[in-house]
Amino acid sequence: MKNVTIAELYDLTQTIASDLFAEAEYPWQLLPKIHDFIITLGQALPEEVYEKRGENIWIARTAKVAPTACLNGPLIVDEEAEIRHCAFVRGNAIVGKGAVVGNSTELKNVILFNKVQVPHYNYVGDSILGYKAHMGAGSITSNVKSDKTLVVIKGDGEEMATGLKKVGAMLGDNVEVGCNSVLNPGTVIGRCSNIYPTSMVRGVVPANSIFKNTGEVVTKR
């Protein structure tokens, strides 16, 4: 499945975690490595740019963090990022430059590339969101199947085992997810694609597409 590779989905110049991506072909392969990578990278960050706040938490001095936000490590919040009122970071998270984590949004085991926006009531778990990806209000990543079996990536009549029980969504650069949509476990959305509001998405959505409904995906003109 060529269209679900790291090279097809992401501009690696737009994340502080670019070195991590060199270790894999597919993005979900990085999920078990996020924890250790943050700790190693955090210890090497320059103190004049990043402030260490608690155990394994590094916050850029130019970032804005609301006093009501709850932050747990390992965590890196990059420059000019914004963590808003009542955001909940459960740990194992990288928040990219200029990214927004908004009101009552919850993060867990994620990489947000630069300029990502998850600004209103979002749950993002075991997921990787590419440069300038945006999730509308109330949209979430579902990261565990209801039958608790291992997640399989499905697309173009093919299946690819992840070997993982928890896989959320892999969003390519410039993906737009409409309000109140649910991205089911193992969803992969190609670059510059749009998801209609209130959608229920599973499997692979090609790049430069509009997902209107299950079985109704059209190419952008």
C-alpha positions as a printed Julia matrix, in Angstrom:
221×3 Matrix{Float64}:
   0.0    0.0    0.0
   2.14   2.83  -1.32
  -0.26   5.62  -0.38
   0.02   4.96   3.38
   3.79   5.33   3.67
   5.46   8.09   5.67
   6.92   9.51   2.46
   3.46   9.83   0.89
   1.82  11.4    3.93
   4.26  13.79   5.6
   6.7   16.64   5.05
   9.32  15.71   7.61
  10.8   19.2    7.67
   7.66  20.2    9.59
   8.25  18.3   12.84
  10.82  18.25  15.6
  10.45  14.45  15.51
  11.86  14.01  11.99
  14.65  11.69  13.18
  12.1    9.25  14.55
  10.43   8.89  11.16
  13.67   7.69   9.6
  13.24   4.44  11.52
  10.11   3.22   9.73
   8.2    2.99   6.46
   4.69   3.28   7.86
   3.64   5.84  10.49
   1.86   3.47  12.89
   5.17   1.64  13.35
   6.34   4.67  15.34
   3.57   4.61  17.95
   5.39   2.3   20.4
   8.54   4.45  20.09
   7.12   7.88  20.93
   7.67   7.61  24.7
  11.4    6.88  24.59
  12.02   9.28  21.71
  10.55  12.22  23.64
  12.73  11.55  26.66
  15.89  11.29  24.57
  15.1   14.38  22.49
  13.93  16.41  25.46
  17.2   15.93  27.31
  19.05  17.39  24.32
  16.86  20.47  23.84
  18.54  23.86  24.45
  17.58  25.38  27.8
  17.47  28.87  26.35
  14.6   27.76  24.05
  12.8   25.11  26.12
  11.9   25.14  29.8
  11.7   21.86  31.71
   8.49  21.78  33.73
   8.2   18.65  35.81
   9.31  15.14  34.94
  10.01  14.72  31.22
   8.02  17.8   30.21
   9.66  20.38  27.97
   7.79  23.53  26.97
   9.14  26.09  24.53
   9.46  29.48  26.19
   7.44  31.05  23.37
   4.57  28.57  23.77
   1.36  29.56  25.55
  -0.06  27.15  28.12
  -3.32  27.95  29.92
  -3.09  27.57  33.72
  -6.09  25.21  33.6
  -4.39  22.79  31.19
  -3.3   19.41  32.6
   0.08  18.27  31.27
   1.65  14.86  31.82
   4.97  13.69  30.44
   6.72  12.63  28.43
   5.76  15.77  26.51
   7.37  18.33  24.21
   5.5   21.51  23.3
   7.36  23.3   20.51
   7.76  27.01  19.82
   4.7   29.27  19.41
   2.33  26.38  20.18
  -0.79  27.02  22.24
  -2.34  24.74  24.86
  -5.73  26.18  25.73
  -8.2   26.1   28.6
  -8.77  22.65  30.16
  -6.74  20.72  27.58
  -5.65  17.32  28.92
  -2.36  15.83  27.76
  -2.07  12.31  29.12
   1.54  11.89  28.02
   3.68  10.62  25.14
   2.86  13.71  23.07
   4.76  16.03  20.75
   2.97  19.29  19.94
   4.55  20.99  16.93
   5.48  24.59  16.27
   2.44  26.84  16.11
   0.07  23.97  16.84
  -3.15  24.51  18.8
  -4.51  22.1   21.41
  -7.83  23.53  22.39
 -10.6   23.61  24.93
 -11.19  20.2   26.53
  -9.07  18.43  23.92
  -7.34  15.24  25.07
  -4.04  13.93  23.67
  -2.39  10.56  24.28
   0.57   8.98  22.46
   0.54  11.37  19.52
   2.72  13.41  17.22
   1.24  16.69  16.01
   3.27  18.23  13.22
   3.75  22.0   13.01
   0.61  24.13  12.65
  -1.78  21.26  13.48
  -5.07  22.39  15.02
  -7.16  20.25  17.36
  -8.93  23.23  18.88
 -12.32  22.15  20.26
 -13.39  19.03  22.17
 -11.21  16.6   20.26
  -9.8   13.24  21.36
  -6.56  12.31  19.59
  -4.99   9.05  20.7
  -2.3    6.81  19.18
  -2.28   9.02  16.11
  -0.01  11.14  13.93
  -1.32  14.37  12.39
   0.62  15.97   9.54
   1.52  19.58   8.83
  -1.47  21.94   9.06
  -3.94  19.09   9.61
  -7.13  20.35  11.25
  -9.83  18.52  13.17
 -13.19  20.24  13.43
 -15.01  20.65  16.72
 -15.99  17.35  18.31
 -14.15  15.14  15.83
 -12.21  12.27  17.4
  -9.86   9.41  16.68
 -11.11   6.04  17.88
  -8.05   3.96  18.69
  -9.35   0.58  19.91
 -11.63  -1.83  18.05
 -14.84  -2.84  19.82
 -13.79  -6.5   19.76
 -10.31  -5.56  21.09
  -8.51  -7.41  18.27
  -5.37  -6.03  16.61
  -5.86  -3.14  14.2
  -5.55  -3.82  10.46
  -5.11  -1.09   7.83
  -7.55  -1.67   4.92
  -7.52   0.01   1.54
  -7.61  -0.68  -2.21
  -8.61  -4.28  -1.58
  -5.51  -4.86   0.54
  -4.98  -5.4    4.23
  -1.91  -4.64   6.31
  -1.53  -5.9    9.87
  -0.18  -3.4   12.38
   0.4   -5.86  15.21
  -0.99  -3.21  17.56
  -4.13  -3.15  19.67
  -4.24   0.65  19.69
  -3.97   2.63  16.46
  -5.94   5.81  15.91
  -5.66   7.83  12.71
  -2.78   8.82  10.45
  -3.61  12.2    8.88
  -1.44  13.47   6.05
  -0.42  17.1    5.6
  -3.24  19.64   5.13
  -6.05  17.21   5.93
  -9.36  18.78   6.99
 -11.71  16.75   9.2
 -15.25  18.04   9.57
 -16.99  18.6   12.88
 -18.25  15.61  14.91
 -16.58  13.03  12.68
 -15.27   9.72  14.01
 -12.07   8.31  12.54
 -12.15   4.58  13.29
  -9.06   2.58  14.34
  -6.52   2.35  11.54
  -7.88   5.2    9.44
  -5.33   6.74   7.06
  -6.17   9.98   5.25
  -3.94  11.14   2.41
  -2.58  14.62   1.99
  -4.91  17.54   1.24
  -8.09  15.49   1.65
 -11.34  16.69   3.24
 -13.74  14.73   5.44
 -17.38  15.82   5.52
 -18.82  16.75   8.95
 -20.43  13.96  11.0
 -18.67  11.29   8.94
 -17.77   7.79  10.13
 -14.46   6.99   8.43
 -12.54   3.73   8.28
  -9.76   2.45   6.05
  -7.68   4.51   3.62
  -8.84   7.77   2.05
  -6.61   8.69  -0.93
  -4.77  11.99  -1.17
  -6.59  14.98  -2.72
 -10.01  13.44  -2.07
 -13.31  14.45  -0.54
 -14.88  11.85   1.74
 -18.64  12.39   1.66
 -19.85   9.05   3.0
 -18.84   5.41   3.11
 -18.39   4.37  -0.51
 -18.68   7.96  -1.71
 -15.2    9.43  -2.11
 -14.48  11.82  -4.96
 -11.26  13.29  -6.3
 -10.73  17.02  -5.88
 -10.71  19.05  -9.08
